[in-house]
Amino acid sequence: MKKNGWMALSTMALLAALLFAFAGCAKKVDTTKSTAEMGEGAGMKGSGMGAEELQPIQPKELKNIFFDYDRFDLSPEARATLADNAAWLESNTSVKVVVEGHCDDRGTNEYNIALGDRRAKSAYNYLINLGIDASRLSTISYGEEKPECTEQTDACWSKNRRAQFVAK
Amino acid sequence: MKKYRIPCLKNICAPIMIFLFFLFLSDASADPKIYLDINAPAIKKLPVAIQIFKNLKSAPEDLPIGNEAHETLSDDLSFSGLLQVLDPTSFIEDTAASDTDPSKIRFEDWRIVGADVLIKGTYMKSGDQLQATFFLYDVILQKQISGKRYYGRAGDVRRMAHRFANDVIKQITGEEGVFDTRVSYLSVSDGFYEIHVMDYDGHNDRVILKEKTIIVSPKWSTDGEKIIFTSYREKNPDLYQIVIQTGEIQKISGEPGINTGGVYSPGGGRLAYVMSKDGNPEIYILDKYSKKPKMLTKNFATDVSPSWSPDGKQITFMSDRAGNPQIYITDYQGENVSRVTMQGKYNATPAWSPRGDRIAFASLTNGHFQIATIKPDGTQMVILTANSGNNEFPSWSPDGRFLCFSSTMNGKADIYIINANGTNIRRITSNPAKNSAPNWSPNIFIE
């Protein structure tokens, strides 16, 4: 239809204009801001545009596992969950996963980053022992910096002491 | 004490010029009298009268400058815990009629108000240029102890007062003051992580680095020119440093696993930090010359948060090798390891005093972290804070007389300073963000 054709054309024109504006903006950011001054996307804010970091996707079949306070050993429940996760990974061989280690906010940030590293590695090593190829897995610790829940309660803390499995 | 070049910070890069003249210092060349023995077990504070400073141009619009100098100097000396700053409303001598020539000062009027020492000052602003002169007198001996003149811009008035406060402390105790130092800290709000630097008293706060990714544990380099920190800017906790003057970011360590807790040795040639690339988190030492990190701890436990002894021969750190996190000491070869803390189930973030005699740390007591100090041999533990918040990240002033730390004692996390004997707690951040991980700068001078 003629009307639709015009709409498509004008949409394309608009897109082109936006792209042009974006390119101009990005260029300006590169030349005027040093890395040190700039947060991610911060340079674009001034020209009315925003940028947001997209959260990585956690396949819903991959369940979190949980840890006791100041521990990184795997409970029987955590082992059972890891076995389920391993089974799913075996039938979805294209998926690569980052194992994230997290802590509750009690204790110091530096110690918790170390503890989160050990939690992530506990889960990582267990998955490898279950036969998952190491090339599909990596680890990162966020310590206490990315809580699921921010209340100061036992229930909340236990949700935060976790390893999480995120698609790369 | 070591002298450092003043860092010219990115956002205030016009150089601050304070020229210093020693005035009438004939008295100081003789054997200096020490007014206070700061190592004595109990100090009787020295009463000081700080007269309202005299505006030489009599320009009423310049009065706030004089008031700011007076307030800065009074706050510094009061916070030192060594002097008792007397109430100016009780003073007899009128500033307008006063003189700085010791032969014309009515010292008996200052005896009556209870002063042992007296500070007078004059200032004059022309355009943006400021000249300030301060004098310290012995009221009992009726003579001048010290006199200094500073030239700079009107905006330098606080720094001039801080410098003279340093001089007063030096004249009275024989040791340089630390009132011209800075504190760095981490400020988190709306998903942004910022490294800030401010004067030790919370003034002149500025942002050194703002990122949308997590930043952890910013700490000064030994030369006061860089701040070392852990950032997730490349999707892993890696170790970087930022050159304050230029804003340049240099990557130091990006091994798989964690790269945290970076801290330079007192001489600046070595770096202690934590990596988990070889399995579990261990402390490593990177030598400036060999450029190859050497494993300091070798243990199945988690070893983190290193801090150097002032002679650079030992490191205190935190380890859970005995089942829960405690403070340990090792020599820099990784041998002769000893446990320092025996009390409590969670002792963290040790910081070795620049005086060498104590280690400050955060100690979990009754469900809250409190700031404590202990002798390196594990004796004489003292808890400095007692509140219902969490008090963490102790860091010493370069003279070892004060600590800064973060606390939630008033709800939100903010930065506080405290006298090492536990007195004079003062909050120094006032922004609405969550402020933590303070680190006291080395002593920075321009002279």
Interface residues (C-beta under 8 A of the other chain):
Chain A: S34 T35 A36 E37 G39 E40 G41 A42 E53 D70 G107 T108 N109 E110 Y111 I113 A114 L115 D117 R118 K121 S138 T139 I140 S141 Y142 G143 E145 K146
Chain B: K10 F192 L209 K210 E211 K212 T213 I214 V216 S217 T230 Y232 K235 N236 P237 I242 T246 G247 E248 I249 P256 G257 I258 T260 G261 V274 S276 N280 P281 T302 V304 S305 M318 D320 N324 P325 Y346 A348 T349 A362 E392 F393 S436 A437
